[in-house]
Amino acid sequence: MVRFTYREDGPVTGYVYVANSKRDDRFRTARPGDIIRNDNPEPPFIVVSHTTEDIILTDWPGTLWTAEVVEDSAAQEEESDFTRATAVRLVERLPAHTLFGPHGEAVAWVADRATRLTYEEADLLTAHRAPGAARAYANAWLNWDGLTPSSREYTEWEGIISIGVEAPFSPVGRGLRTVFGAVVAQAWRVQGEDAMYTEDGVEEDPDLHLVEPWASAALCLVEVAMALGAPDLLTQGDRKLLTDPWRVLTSPSLS
């Protein structure tokens, strides 16, 4: 994990992630050395995260930069893990999959595929998800040394995409949440409000759930992301079990 730096005579440096859905071409078409400056000192600010683990992925895909704060906002939070800036100097463009760990490129591949999943493909994934998938997925979590002792007491791991309130959240950072979010967003694009149903929530703040086949497809792709992004946490047999639906979906592109 690389933390930001701060010196009395130097700039604050960190990371800026901008989702493509924000349509902010300033970051997508920029080059190293460019200064990106807001038109006014009011929100929305440019958020410079102090570490890659501090970045909140509001949407996928996006652009990731290392950046220096040129001008910050007066509206800062004490001991926060980010700096609100009104101008930054871009240093280096990084692959966005950097956020998902050593095997992050594979996780990003799953997230990318989730953004264009069709209803028929969601149904295909659901049909090929193995009965033992939940068990294998649980094994990956339990083999991870990032779990706290209290987390190890959990007995139900199916659908868990993040643990705790501090990084690293999962064996692939925020990768599992990103894949799940991509399926939710795509389901909404395909089916609109019919992609979700409410349950067990107060009227003004109901619990929303994906309908089938999107719900099972989301589980399946999250499990694929775990298997490809943290392969050392699984046996060869469990990796195959979790990735078989992915092979059906992507065949013959997956070797």
C-alpha positions as CSV (number, residue, x, y, z in Angstrom):
1,M,0.0,0.0,0.0
2,V,1.4,3.4,-1.0
3,R,0.4,6.3,1.2
4,F,0.3,9.9,0.0
5,T,3.2,12.2,1.0
6,Y,3.1,15.6,2.6
7,R,6.0,18.0,3.2
8,E,6.1,21.5,4.5
9,D,7.7,22.6,1.2
10,G,6.0,20.1,-1.1
11,P,2.6,19.0,-2.4
12,V,0.1,16.5,-1.3
13,T,0.0,13.6,-3.7
14,G,-2.4,10.8,-4.1
15,Y,-4.9,9.2,-6.5
16,V,-7.8,10.4,-8.5
17,Y,-10.4,8.0,-9.9
18,V,-13.0,9.3,-12.3
19,A,-15.8,7.0,-13.5
20,N,-16.4,7.2,-17.3
21,S,-20.1,7.7,-16.5
22,K,-19.3,11.2,-15.2
23,R,-18.3,12.1,-18.7
24,D,-15.5,14.3,-17.5
25,D,-13.2,14.1,-20.5
26,R,-10.6,16.3,-18.7
27,F,-9.2,13.2,-17.0
28,R,-9.8,10.7,-19.8
29,T,-8.0,12.6,-22.5
30,A,-5.3,14.3,-20.3
31,R,-1.6,13.7,-20.4
32,P,1.0,13.5,-17.5
33,G,1.8,17.0,-16.4
34,D,-1.6,18.5,-17.3
35,I,-3.2,20.6,-14.6
36,I,-6.9,20.0,-14.2
37,R,-8.7,23.0,-12.6
38,N,-12.3,23.4,-11.6
39,D,-14.0,26.6,-12.8
40,N,-15.0,27.6,-9.3
41,P,-14.1,26.7,-5.7
42,E,-17.5,25.2,-5.0
43,P,-18.4,21.5,-5.0
44,P,-18.1,19.1,-6.6
45,F,-14.4,19.0,-5.8
46,I,-11.7,16.8,-7.2
47,V,-11.2,14.1,-4.7
48,V,-7.6,13.0,-4.1
49,S,-7.5,9.8,-2.2
50,H,-4.4,9.3,0.0
51,T,-4.0,5.6,-0.9
52,T,-5.4,3.3,-3.6
53,E,-7.3,1.5,-0.8
54,D,-9.1,4.7,0.1
55,I,-10.6,5.1,-3.4
56,I,-14.4,4.7,-3.5
57,L,-15.4,3.3,-6.8
58,T,-18.8,5.0,-7.5
59,D,-19.0,3.3,-11.0
60,W,-17.0,1.2,-13.4
61,P,-15.1,1.6,-15.6
62,G,-13.0,4.7,-15.0
63,T,-9.7,6.4,-15.2
64,L,-7.0,6.3,-12.5
65,W,-4.3,8.9,-12.0
66,T,-1.6,9.7,-9.5
67,A,-1.9,13.4,-8.9
68,E,-0.5,16.4,-6.9
69,V,-2.8,18.8,-5.3
70,V,-2.2,22.3,-6.8
71,E,-5.0,24.0,-5.0
72,D,-7.1,22.5,-2.2
73,S,-10.5,23.5,-0.8
74,A,-11.0,25.3,2.5
75,A,-13.6,22.6,3.2
76,Q,-11.4,19.8,4.5
77,E,-12.2,17.1,7.1
78,E,-9.8,16.5,9.9
79,E,-7.9,13.1,9.7
80,S,-9.7,12.2,6.5
81,D,-8.3,9.7,4.0
82,F,-8.7,12.2,1.1
83,T,-8.1,15.8,0.1
84,R,-10.7,18.0,-1.6
85,A,-9.0,19.8,-4.4
86,T,-9.9,22.5,-6.9
87,A,-6.9,21.9,-9.0
88,V,-4.5,19.0,-9.5
89,R,-1.4,18.2,-11.6
90,L,-1.6,14.8,-13.1
91,V,1.5,12.7,-12.7
92,E,0.9,9.2,-14.1
93,R,-2.0,7.3,-15.5
94,L,-2.4,3.9,-13.9
95,P,-4.4,0.9,-15.0
96,A,-7.6,1.1,-13.1
97,H,-7.3,-2.6,-12.3
98,T,-4.4,-1.6,-10.0
99,L,-7.1,-1.1,-7.4
100,F,-7.9,-4.8,-7.3
101,G,-4.5,-6.3,-6.3
102,P,-1.9,-8.4,-8.0
103,H,-4.4,-10.2,-10.2
104,G,-6.6,-7.1,-10.6
105,E,-6.6,-7.3,-14.4
106,A,-8.7,-10.5,-14.2
107,V,-11.1,-8.8,-11.8
108,A,-11.4,-5.9,-14.1
109,W,-12.2,-8.2,-17.0
110,V,-15.1,-9.6,-15.1
111,A,-16.3,-6.2,-14.1
112,D,-16.1,-5.0,-17.8
113,R,-18.1,-8.0,-18.9
114,A,-20.7,-7.4,-16.3
115,T,-21.3,-3.9,-17.7
116,R,-22.7,-5.4,-20.9
117,L,-24.4,-8.5,-19.7
118,T,-27.6,-9.4,-21.4
119,Y,-30.7,-11.0,-19.8
120,E,-30.0,-14.2,-21.7
121,E,-26.4,-14.3,-20.5
122,A,-27.5,-13.7,-17.0
123,D,-29.8,-16.7,-17.4
124,L,-26.9,-18.7,-18.8
125,L,-24.7,-17.9,-15.8
126,T,-27.5,-18.9,-13.5
127,A,-28.0,-22.2,-15.2
128,H,-24.3,-23.1,-14.9
129,R,-23.6,-22.0,-11.4
130,A,-22.6,-25.1,-9.5
131,P,-24.4,-26.3,-6.3
132,G,-21.1,-26.1,-4.5
133,A,-20.3,-22.6,-5.5
134,A,-21.3,-21.0,-2.1
135,R,-19.1,-23.5,-0.3
136,A,-16.1,-22.8,-2.5
137,Y,-16.6,-19.1,-2.2
138,A,-16.7,-19.3,1.6
139,N,-13.5,-21.3,1.6
140,A,-11.7,-18.4,-0.3
141,W,-12.9,-15.9,2.4
142,L,-11.9,-18.2,5.3
143,N,-8.4,-18.8,3.7
144,W,-7.8,-15.1,3.6
145,D,-5.5,-13.8,6.3
146,G,-7.2,-10.4,6.2
147,L,-10.2,-11.6,8.1
148,T,-10.6,-10.5,11.7
149,P,-11.3,-13.1,14.4
150,S,-14.9,-11.9,14.7
151,S,-15.4,-12.2,10.9
152,R,-14.3,-15.8,11.0
153,E,-17.4,-16.6,13.1
154,Y,-19.6,-15.9,10.2
155,T,-21.4,-19.0,8.9
156,E,-23.0,-17.6,5.8
157,W,-20.7,-16.2,3.1
158,E,-22.8,-16.4,0.0
159,G,-23.2,-12.9,-1.4
160,I,-20.7,-11.3,0.9
161,I,-18.8,-8.7,-1.1
162,S,-17.0,-6.7,1.5
163,I,-16.0,-7.0,5.2
164,G,-15.4,-4.3,7.7
165,V,-15.3,-0.5,7.5
166,E,-11.6,-0.2,6.7
167,A,-9.4,-1.5,3.8
168,P,-8.7,-3.9,2.3
169,F,-12.4,-5.0,2.5
170,S,-11.8,-8.3,0.6
171,P,-9.0,-10.3,-1.0
172,V,-9.4,-8.1,-4.1
173,G,-10.0,-4.8,-2.4
174,R,-13.3,-3.3,-3.6
175,G,-13.3,-5.6,-6.6
176,L,-16.1,-7.8,-5.5
177,R,-18.3,-4.8,-4.8
178,T,-17.4,-3.3,-8.1
179,V,-18.4,-6.5,-10.0
180,F,-21.7,-6.7,-8.1
181,G,-22.4,-3.0,-8.7
182,A,-21.7,-3.4,-12.4
183,V,-24.4,-6.2,-12.6
184,V,-26.9,-4.1,-10.7
185,A,-26.3,-1.1,-13.0
186,Q,-26.6,-3.3,-16.1
187,A,-29.8,-5.0,-14.8
188,W,-31.3,-1.5,-14.3
189,R,-30.3,-0.5,-17.8
190,V,-32.0,-3.6,-19.3
191,Q,-35.1,-3.9,-17.1
192,G,-35.4,-0.6,-15.3
193,E,-37.3,-0.7,-12.0
194,D,-38.4,-4.2,-12.8
195,A,-34.9,-5.4,-12.1
196,M,-35.3,-4.8,-8.4
197,Y,-37.8,-5.7,-5.7
198,T,-38.2,-4.4,-2.1
199,E,-38.3,-6.5,1.1
200,D,-38.0,-6.0,4.8
201,G,-37.5,-2.3,4.7
202,V,-39.4,0.7,5.9
203,E,-41.4,2.4,3.1
204,E,-39.0,5.4,2.8
205,D,-35.9,3.3,2.9
206,P,-36.7,-0.2,1.6
207,D,-34.2,-3.0,1.1
208,L,-33.7,-3.5,-2.6
209,H,-32.9,-6.9,-4.1
210,L,-32.1,-8.0,-7.7
211,V,-34.7,-10.2,-9.4
212,E,-33.7,-13.4,-11.1
213,P,-31.7,-14.2,-13.2
214,W,-29.7,-11.1,-12.3
215,A,-29.4,-12.0,-8.7
216,S,-27.8,-15.4,-9.3
217,A,-25.7,-14.0,-12.2
218,A,-24.3,-11.4,-9.8
219,L,-23.4,-14.1,-7.3
220,C,-21.8,-16.1,-10.1
221,L,-19.7,-13.2,-11.4
222,V,-18.6,-12.2,-7.9
223,E,-17.5,-15.8,-7.3
224,V,-15.6,-15.7,-10.6
225,A,-13.9,-12.5,-9.6
226,M,-12.8,-14.1,-6.3
227,A,-11.4,-17.1,-8.1
228,L,-9.5,-15.2,-10.7
229,G,-8.5,-12.3,-8.5
230,A,-7.3,-14.4,-5.5
231,P,-6.5,-17.8,-7.0
232,D,-4.1,-18.8,-4.1
233,L,-7.0,-18.9,-1.7
234,L,-8.7,-21.8,-3.5
235,T,-7.9,-25.3,-4.5
236,Q,-7.6,-26.1,-8.2
237,G,-10.9,-27.9,-8.0
238,D,-12.7,-25.0,-6.3
239,R,-11.2,-22.5,-8.8
240,K,-12.5,-24.7,-11.7
241,L,-15.9,-25.0,-10.0
242,L,-16.3,-21.2,-9.6
243,T,-15.0,-20.3,-13.1
244,D,-16.8,-22.9,-15.2
245,P,-19.8,-20.6,-15.7
246,W,-17.4,-17.9,-16.8
247,R,-15.9,-20.3,-19.4
248,V,-19.3,-21.0,-20.7
249,L,-20.0,-17.2,-21.0
250,T,-16.7,-16.2,-22.6
251,S,-15.9,-19.4,-24.6
252,P,-13.9,-19.5,-26.8
253,S,-12.2,-16.3,-25.7
254,L,-11.0,-17.7,-22.3
255,S,-8.1,-20.1,-22.7
